[in-house]
Amino acid sequence: MKTTKPSCKTLSAEPSRTIPADSWQHTKLWQSVKDALAALPIYFRSDTFIEGINATDIFTLNSALGATIENQVVETLNQIRSVWDPADTYRTFAFVRQPQTFPDVVLKDLSCAGAPILGIELKGWYLLAKEGEPSLRFTQTPAACAEADLIMVVPWVLSNVISGRPKIYASFIESARYVAEYRNYHWQNLRDAKTDSIIQMPTGILPYPCKSVASTDTPISDKGGNFGRIARTGIMDAYMDRIKTMPLCGIKALYWLDFFKIFQQDATDKDIAIALEKLKRRITGEDLLTPSIDREDVLRVIHTLERILFS
């Protein structure tokens, strides 16, 4: 492995996204995999069923089910082989989960011990988590990311919001190397330019997949522990704006988020009742995003929630 001494770098120009060259023998597969990732909400099915959870515990679902959702995403990818390998060219290949190693999902040949073709850093994100944004940290150095590696954030929620089976929505899919470069650029040049340089380690290209502890970048100072929280760099802003308008049971996700915030505090019955009334006013005051959903059906969901909370 080629290594050099750690260096503190100041990045003067915003990084640009790079993609695998057309001359790469797996470029067509790489694009097909991206198409399959984008289509996952159509094919995803989960056997997990949740019911009886208290509204006050709604925020705990991410830690309770996050790993399960990620495993089921990988299973779904292998089940829709016809989407990413329609000609059956890669019949001995499969997506394999390898937790605690970057990237945590790889597409590899199961018939031999060769290097993976590409990797996906896969993160599940419970859409109603109290942070209101993905809390994942991505600290991998750009040199540890192969050009074909991707990072994928999969938003999910229960089908009936507080019960039902997990349902996933359109994911954030981006080049892992580009995200790593953008994270470093944001940290040094936009956020804490005067005080927080980054020890980027190493500058040499690492073996793939990377297992070295020296493959992560570290800021000289990070009092708030925020380095690597890519949702706070701005790179996901446009995506977040779109996903929060997605309807959950006919109601915008951001309205649900606003409602459940009341349970982060010591809410009284009066506080909860006021929050419910506000949610109902929002529903009756605007057009629903999904034409197939009747406004009265949506209000019935609210009334059911109301009975659960005050029964």
N, C-alpha and C positions, 0 to 999 in steps of 0.2 A: 504494500500500500504506500503510495506517495503521500508524504505529509510535509508540512512546513510549520514554522512557528506561528502561533496565533497572531492575528493582526487586528488593529482597531481601524476601521474604515469609515470614511465619510462618503456617502453616496451622493453625487452631485446631480445626477439625472434620474428621473423616474424610469424604472425598468420597463422593458417592452416584452410582450409575450412572445415566446417562440414555440413552434410545434415541430414534430418530427419531419424530416425532409422527405420529399416524394421518393427519393432513391432508397429509403429504408424499406426493407422487404416486408415489414409488418404495418406499414402506414395505413393500408386499407382496413386491416383488422382494428387498428387503433381508433379510426373514425367510427367503425361499426360498434365498437365497445362504447364510445361516447353516445352514440345513438341509442344503444340499449339502456344505458344509465338514464338518459332523458326519458325513456319510455317505461321505466320501472313502475311508476304509480299505476299504470294500466294492468300490469301483470302481478303486482305484489298481493299475496294473500297470507294471512297469519292465522295460526290455530290458537294463538293466545287470546283469552277472553277475560276481561276485567269487569267486575261489578262490585257494588257495595263500598266503593271508596268514598271517603268523606271529602267534601269540597275543600276543607282545610288542609287535606293531604294531597291535593291535586298536583302540587309542585314536586312531590317526591317521585313521580312516575319516571322522570328521566334517569335517575340513578337506579331505580328498581328494574326498569325494562330496557334501558339503553343498549346493553350488550346483546340482549335477545333480539331486538330489532335489527341490529347490525348483522347478526348471524343469519337472520331470515332474509336480509337483503342479498347476502352472498348466495344463499340457497336459491333465491329467485333468479339471480344472474345465471346460475348453472342450469336452471330449468328452461331458460329462454335462449338456449344455444342457437336456435335457428335465427335469432335476431342478429347476434354478433358474429356468427359463423355460418351463414346460409349455405355455403358450398361444402361444408363439412371438411374444410381444409385442416382445421386444428382439432381433429376428433379426439386426440389423446390429452388435450389441454383442459384445464378447469380452473376456476377461481378458488383460491385457498386462503382461509383466514389464518393469520399468524400474529396473534396479540402480543403486545410488548415489543414488537419489532417494526421498524419502518422499512417499507410501507406495510400496513397491517393486513392488506389483501393483495395477493399477487396472482397473475395469470401465468400458470406454469404447466410444463409437460409432465404429466404424472408417470410417464413411462421411463423417464430418465432423470438424472440429477442435474440437468442443465439450469442455467440462469433463467429467471422469469422473463417474459416478454415485456411486461409492464406491471406497475403497481398502482394501487389506489389507497390513499389514506382516507379511510371511511369513518365518518362521525355521524351518529344519530343525534338529532336535536328535537327534544320534546317542545312542540310549538308553543305550549302554554307555560313553559318554565318561567319562574319568577323574574329572571334577569331580562326577559323580553328579547334576548338575542342569544345566539350560540355561545356557550362559555368555553368551548374547546380551545386548547392551546396547541399551536403548531410552531415548534422551535427548530425544526430541521434546517441545517445549513443548505444553501442552494446547491452546493457541490455534491450533497448526498442524494439529490433528486435527479433521477434519469430524465431525459427530455420527454419521454412518454408518460411519466408518472403523473397521476391526477390526484387532486384532493376533492372529496365529495362530502357535502353536508346534507343529510337526509332528514327533512322535517317530518314529524309524525304526530298524530293525535288519536285519541280513541274515537271510534266511529260515532258514538253518541255523546262525545265530549267528556262526560264523567263516567262512561261505561262503554262496553263493546270491545271490538277488536281493533288493534292498531291499524291505522290507515296512513299511508305516506303520500307526500305531495312533491311537486317539482323540486328537484335538488339543485343545490349550488355546486357546479362542476367547473373546476379550473385547473390549469397547469400547476402542479405542486412546486416546481422550481420558480415559476413566476410569483406565486403567493409568498414563498420564502424571500424572494428578492424585494417584493413590494413591502412586506412586513419590515424588513431591515431599513428600507428607504423611508418608510413612514416614521419609524422610531427615531432615526437619527436626524432626518431633515425637516420633519413636520411637527413632531411631538415634543422631543426633548433635545433639540439640536445642541444646546450649550453644555449639557451635562452628561448625556447618555450615549457614548459611543458603544459600539458592539464589538465584542471579541468574536470574530468570525473564525470558525475552526472546523476543519482545516481548509486550506485553499486548493489542495490537490483533490482529484476525483477519487471517490471512495469505491470500494468493491460493491457489487449489487447482488442481493439486497444488503443494505447497510446495517450493521449490528454494533458499530463502535459508539461508545459513550461520547467520543469526541466529535460526533456528527451533528451536534446541536450548537446553535449560536447562543451566546449569553451576553446580555448588556452589562456594562460596568456597574450601573446602578439601576435598580428596579424596586423601589420601595413599595410600590403598590402591587407588585406581583402580576403586572399586566402584560409583560412581554410575551408574545406568541398568541395573544387573544386576537385573532385575525378579524373578528367581527368589529373590532374597535379601530381598525386601520382605515376604514372607508371602502375597502375593496368589495364588501358585500352590500353596500348601501342600496344600490339600485335593486338588487335581488330582494333584500329585506322589505323594501317598499312594496314590491309586487306580492310577496308571499303573505304579508300581513293583511292584504285585502282579500285573500282567498276565503271562500265561505266555509265555515264549519257548522253543519246543520243549518245552512242558509244564513248564518250570521258571520260577518267579517271577523277574522281571527283577532284583529286588534281590539274589537269590542269585547271579545271574551277575555283577552289579556287585561283590559282595563277593569272588567268586572271582578276577575279573580284576584286582582291586587288588593282588594278589600280584606282578603283573608291573610295577607302578610302582616296585618296589624291585629290588635285585639278588638276585632269588630263586634259590635253589639247587634242584636236582632234589628234594631232601628237602622244601623249602618247598612246591613245587608239588604233590608227592604228598600232603602233609598237607592242602592246600587242596582237592584233588580228593576226598579221603576225607570231608572236612567237607561238601562239596556233596552227595555220595552219601548221607550220613546224613540230611541235610535232606530229600532226596527220599523216602527210605524212611520217614521219620518223620512225614509229614503227608499229607493227602489232596491229590491233584492237583486243580488248579482247572478243568481241562478234562476232562469225563467221557469224551470220545472218545479221549483219549490214554492208552495203556496205560503203566503204570509201567515195565515192561520195555523198552518203546520208548524211554522217556526215559533209562534207564540205558545203553542202547546208544549214545545220543548222547554220553554221558559217556565211555564206553569208547573211542569213536572219537576223541574229543578227547585221551584219555589216550595212545592210540597215536601220534597226531600229535606230541604233546609229548615223548614218550620214544623215538621211533623214531630 
